[in-house]
């Protein structure tokens, strides 16, 4: 079995486990524990900020100690901590321990993402990375297609059982990677030079192009985070869907990605990454606009389908863009910095979205989604302008990347 297939299987199982429980966390806090969406937004914002710091640290650790070691440690740590969360929910513990445990396991688990993305960037060339990341997105969405529907059934009976299943599958993924995944070749050199001559976050963001890219990613992430957090509450409160129907909507999103992600990326491999992201942002805006007008399950299913087409273009392109801009021995840090920006946006988005849902929802349920669509339109304009600052290779056109002093070919 090739290494990328090992990571493919792991990601599918991992995301299936995640999707069993986490899309329903806002519903648990709101419906079962009576927490307002404003406070849920605050909790999600703090949690996402913790994930942002975790991604930054995960990237640094992956550069210093190896991709595989960080990935495996993150999954074992997170799986154990999620088990604690499941027990707290089962015991109906006070909210602060539940919230605190969730923030902690999200922080530890977020080490996995930059390490796994850096692992991919080590074994694929610049013009191949978008396809590789798309391949892994297919895996993630196989899990996403299965997880929410099953999670909706579990959550309707026991939220604790949903989190217990997530814990078990996370630990299974850690064991799979520990036993089967090989470390990437550059890691030995990184280990010897751990911490030496490596730029901190401030030095990375001092690069104007990287800083601008991170700002663009933060805005886009703030808009896209509404689907993960506030969408489920909107569907139940203002459209009248059941938890099972909400799970089906998430599964529709996953199924479209499974069917189209890799095929579309292969067909569009000759196009600029920034161009694909701009078009994707426009499609996302249309999807959000449809959500603002939806009053039935069928209309919401159509809106999610349109939104997913935009997501298919945006998600792998943004990761490949950052990896292409980074020097070889600093890719973990650059991907961690981009993850930090995305998580900051992902933290601000639910906070502002929760407040908007509370303030606008009773009189204008679609208001939040109009705002999210406007943010996507602004992002499309930003990426169109940003392409002038990139070389063709950095923008994914397939030319060889220039070799920087003191490193091998990318």
C-alpha positions in Angstrom: 0.0 0.0 0.0 1.4 3.4 -1.0 2.0 6.0 1.8 -0.7 8.4 0.5 -3.3 5.6 0.6 -2.4 5.0 4.3 -3.1 8.7 5.0 -6.2 8.6 2.9 -7.7 5.7 5.0 -6.7 7.4 8.2 -8.3 10.7 7.2 -11.5 9.1 6.1 -11.8 7.3 9.5 -10.7 10.3 11.4 -13.3 12.7 9.8 -16.0 10.1 10.1 -15.3 10.0 13.8 -15.2 13.8 14.0 -18.5 14.1 12.1 -20.3 11.7 14.5 -20.3 14.3 17.3 -18.9 17.8 16.6 -21.5 19.1 14.2 -24.0 18.5 17.0 -22.1 20.2 19.8 -23.8 23.5 19.3 -27.2 21.8 19.4 -26.2 20.0 22.6 -25.2 23.2 24.3 -28.2 25.1 23.0 -31.0 22.6 23.3 -29.9 20.3 26.1 -28.1 22.9 28.4 -30.0 26.1 27.4 -26.9 28.1 26.4 -27.7 31.1 24.1 -26.1 31.2 20.6 -24.2 34.3 21.7 -22.4 32.4 24.4 -21.9 29.4 22.1 -20.2 31.8 19.7 -17.9 32.9 22.5 -17.0 29.3 23.3 -16.4 28.4 19.7 -14.2 31.5 19.2 -12.0 30.6 22.2 -11.9 27.0 21.0 -10.8 28.1 17.5 -8.2 30.4 18.9 -6.8 27.4 20.8 -6.8 25.4 17.6 -5.0 28.3 15.9 -2.2 28.2 18.4 -2.1 24.4 18.1 -1.7 24.6 14.4 1.2 27.0 14.8 2.9 24.8 17.3 2.2 21.7 15.3 3.9 23.2 12.3 7.0 24.1 14.3 7.2 20.7 15.9 6.7 18.9 12.6 9.7 20.8 11.1 11.8 20.1 14.2 10.9 16.5 15.1 9.3 14.9 12.0 5.8 14.8 10.5 4.8 11.3 11.6 5.8 11.8 15.2 3.6 14.9 15.6 0.7 13.3 13.8 0.6 10.2 15.9 1.1 12.1 19.2 -1.7 14.5 18.3 -4.2 11.7 17.6 -3.4 9.6 20.7 -3.6 12.7 22.9 -6.9 13.9 21.3 -8.5 10.5 21.5 -7.8 10.2 25.2 -9.1 13.7 25.9 -12.3 13.2 23.9 -13.0 10.1 26.0 -12.9 12.5 29.0 -15.4 14.8 27.3 -17.8 11.9 26.6 -17.7 10.9 30.3 -18.4 14.5 31.4 -21.4 14.8 29.0 -22.7 11.4 30.2 -22.5 12.6 33.8 -24.1 16.0 33.0 -21.1 17.7 34.6 -21.1 21.5 34.9 -20.5 23.3 31.7 -17.1 24.7 32.4 -15.4 21.2 32.6 -17.2 20.2 29.4 -16.1 23.4 27.6 -12.6 23.2 29.0 -12.1 19.6 27.9 -13.3 20.4 24.5 -10.9 23.3 24.1 -8.0 21.2 25.4 -8.5 18.2 23.0 -9.1 20.6 20.1 -5.8 22.3 20.9 -3.9 19.0 21.0 -5.6 17.5 18.0 -4.8 20.6 15.8 -1.2 19.6 15.8 -2.2 16.9 13.3 -3.2 19.2 10.4 0.0 21.2 9.6 2.1 18.0 10.2 0.0 16.0 7.7 -0.1 18.8 5.1 3.7 19.2 5.4 4.1 15.4 5.0 2.2 15.7 1.7 4.3 18.7 0.5 7.4 16.7 1.1 6.6 14.0 -1.3 4.8 15.9 -4.1 6.0 18.7 -6.4 4.5 22.1 -6.5 2.2 21.5 -9.5 1.1 18.1 -8.0 0.1 19.3 -4.5 -3.3 20.6 -5.3 -4.3 17.1 -6.7 -2.8 15.4 -3.6 -4.7 17.6 -1.2 -7.8 17.1 -3.3 -7.3 13.3 -3.0 -7.1 13.6 0.8 -10.3 15.9 0.8 -12.1 13.0 -0.9 -11.0 10.8 2.0 -12.2 13.4 4.5 -15.5 13.7 2.8 -16.1 10.0 2.6 -16.0 10.2 6.4 -18.1 13.4 6.3 -20.7 11.7 4.1 -21.1 8.9 6.6 -20.5 10.5 9.9 -23.2 13.2 10.3 -26.1 10.9 9.3 -25.0 8.3 11.9 -24.1 11.1 14.3 -27.6 12.5 14.0 -29.0 9.1 15.0 -26.6 8.8 18.0 -27.1 12.4 19.1 -30.9 12.0 19.1 -30.4 9.2 21.7 -27.1 10.1 23.5 -24.6 12.9 22.9 -22.2 11.1 25.1 -22.3 8.0 22.9 -21.5 10.1 19.9 -18.4 11.6 21.5 -17.3 8.1 22.8 -17.4 6.8 19.2 -15.3 9.8 18.1 -12.7 9.0 20.8 -12.5 5.3 19.6 -12.0 6.2 16.0 -9.4 8.9 16.7 -7.3 6.4 18.7 -7.7 3.9 15.9 -6.3 6.4 13.4 -3.3 7.1 15.7 -2.6 3.3 15.8 -2.9 3.1 12.0 -0.4 5.8 11.4 2.0 4.5 14.0 2.1 1.1 12.5 1.9 1.8 8.8 3.0 5.4 7.8 6.6 6.1 7.0 8.4 9.3 7.9 9.3 11.6 4.9 13.0 11.7 4.0 13.7 15.4 4.8 12.8 14.8 8.5 16.3 13.5 9.5 17.9 16.8 8.4 15.1 18.7 10.2 15.7 16.8 13.4 19.5 17.5 13.4 18.7 21.2 13.0 15.8 21.4 15.4 15.2 25.0 16.3 18.3 26.3 14.5 17.9 29.2 12.2 14.2 28.8 11.9 12.0 31.8 11.7 9.3 32.6 14.2 5.8 33.6 13.3 6.7 37.3 13.2 9.5 36.7 10.7 7.2 34.6 8.5 4.4 37.3 8.5 7.0 40.0 7.8 6.9 38.7 4.3 4.2 41.0 2.8 2.9 38.3 0.5 2.5 35.8 3.3 0.8 38.3 5.5 -1.7 39.3 2.8 -2.4 35.7 2.0 -3.1 35.0 5.7 -5.5 38.0 5.9 -7.4 36.7 2.8 -7.6 33.2 4.3 -8.8 34.5 7.7 -11.7 36.4 6.1 -12.7 33.4 3.9 -12.5 31.1 6.9 -14.8 33.4 9.0 -17.5 33.1 6.3 -17.1 29.3 5.8 -17.2 28.6 9.5 -20.9 29.4 9.6 -21.6 26.1 7.9 -19.9 24.2 10.7 -21.4 26.0 13.7 -24.4 28.2 13.1 -25.9 26.4 10.1 -27.3 23.5 12.2 -28.9 25.9 14.7 -30.4 27.9 11.8 -31.9 24.8 10.2 -33.5 23.6 13.4 -34.7 26.9 14.8 -35.8 28.8 11.7 -36.5 26.1 9.1 -37.8 23.4 11.5 -35.6 20.5 10.5 -34.8 17.6 12.8 -31.3 16.7 13.9 -31.4 13.7 11.5 -32.2 16.0 8.6 -29.4 18.3 9.6 -27.1 15.3 9.5 -28.3 14.4 6.0 -27.4 17.9 4.8 -23.9 17.5 6.1 -23.8 14.1 4.4 -24.9 15.7 1.1 -22.0 18.0 1.4 -19.6 15.1 1.9 -21.0 13.0 -0.9 -20.6 15.8 -3.5 -17.0 16.2 -2.5 -16.4 12.5 -2.7 -17.9 12.4 -6.2 -16.4 15.6 -7.6 -13.3 16.8 -5.7 -10.5 14.8 -7.3 -12.1 14.7 -10.7 -12.6 18.5 -10.8 -9.1 19.2 -9.5 -7.6 17.0 -12.2 -9.6 18.8 -14.9 -8.6 22.2 -13.6 -4.9 21.5 -12.8 -3.7 23.8 -15.5 -5.4 26.9 -14.0 -4.0 29.3 -11.5 -4.7 28.5 -7.9 -5.8 32.1 -7.2 -8.2 32.0 -10.2 -9.8 28.8 -8.9 -10.1 30.3 -5.4 -11.7 33.5 -6.8 -14.3 31.4 -8.8 -14.8 29.2 -5.7 -15.5 32.3 -3.5 -18.1 33.5 -6.0 -19.9 30.1 -5.9 -19.8 30.1 -2.1 -21.5 33.5 -2.1 -24.3 32.1 -4.3 -24.7 29.1 -1.9 -25.0 31.4 1.1 -27.5 33.5 -0.7 -29.6 30.4 -1.4 -29.5 29.5 2.3 -30.8 32.9 3.2 -33.9 32.2 1.1 -34.4 28.6 2.0 -37.6 27.4 3.9 -37.6 23.7 3.1 -35.2 20.7 3.4 -35.1 20.4 -0.4 -34.1 24.1 -0.9 -31.4 23.7 1.8 -30.1 20.6 0.1 -29.8 22.5 -3.2 -28.0 25.4 -1.4 -25.6 23.0 0.3 -24.9 21.4 -3.1 -24.0 24.8 -4.6 -21.9 25.8 -1.6 -20.0 22.5 -1.9 -19.0 23.3 -5.5 -17.3 26.4 -4.2 -15.7 24.6 -1.3 -14.3 22.0 -3.8 -12.4 24.8 -5.6 -11.3 26.7 -2.6 -10.1 24.1 0.0 -7.2 22.3 -1.8 -6.1 25.4 -3.6 -5.5 27.4 -0.5 -3.3 24.7 1.1 -1.3 24.2 -2.1 -0.8 28.0 -2.5 0.8 28.3 1.0 2.9 25.2 0.5 4.2 26.5 -2.8 5.2 29.9 -1.2 7.2 28.2 1.6 10.9 27.3 1.6 11.4 23.5 1.8 12.7 23.3 5.4 10.0 25.7 6.7 6.8 24.3 5.1 5.5 23.1 8.5 5.8 26.6 9.9 4.3 28.3 6.9 1.4 25.9 6.9 1.1 26.4 10.6 1.0 30.2 10.1 -1.7 29.8 7.5 -3.6 27.4 9.8 -3.3 30.1 12.5 -4.9 32.7 10.2 -7.7 30.2 9.2 -8.4 29.4 12.8 -8.5 33.0 13.9 -11.0 33.6 11.1 -12.8 30.4 12.1 -13.0 31.7 15.7 -14.3 35.2 14.8 -16.8 33.8 12.3 -18.9 31.7 14.8 -18.6 34.4 17.5 -20.0 37.1 15.1 -22.3 34.6 13.5 -23.8 33.6 16.8 -24.4 37.2 17.8 -25.9 37.9 14.3 -28.2 34.9 14.6 -29.5 36.0 17.9 -29.9 39.7 16.9 -31.2 39.3 13.3 -32.7 35.8 13.3 -36.1 36.5 14.8 -36.8 39.3 12.2 -34.5 38.4 9.4 -33.3 34.7 9.5 -31.4 35.1 6.3 -29.4 38.1 7.4 -26.4 36.2 8.6 -26.1 34.3 5.3 -26.3 37.5 3.3 -23.3 38.8 5.3 -21.4 35.6 4.8 -22.0 35.8 1.1 -20.7 39.4 1.0 -17.5 38.3 2.7 -17.0 35.6 0.0 -17.5 38.2 -2.7 -14.8 40.4 -1.0 -12.5 37.3 -0.8 -12.9 36.7 -4.6 -11.8 40.2 -5.3 -8.8 39.9 -3.0 -7.5 36.7 -4.6 -7.9 38.2 -8.0 -5.6 41.0 -7.0 -3.2 38.7 -5.1 -2.2 36.7 -8.2 -0.1 39.6 -9.5 2.3 39.0 -6.5 2.9 35.3 -7.3 5.3 33.5 -9.6 3.6 31.0 -12.0 5.0 28.1 -10.1 3.7 29.5 -6.7 0.3 29.9 -8.4 0.4 26.2 -9.3 1.0 26.4 -13.1 3.5 23.5 -13.1 6.8 25.3 -13.7 9.7 24.2 -11.4 10.0 26.2 -8.2 13.3 28.0 -7.9 15.8 26.3 -5.6 16.6 28.5 -2.6 20.1 28.7 -1.3 21.0 25.8 0.9 18.1 23.4 0.0 17.3 20.7 -2.5 14.7 20.8 -5.2 11.1 21.2 -4.2 
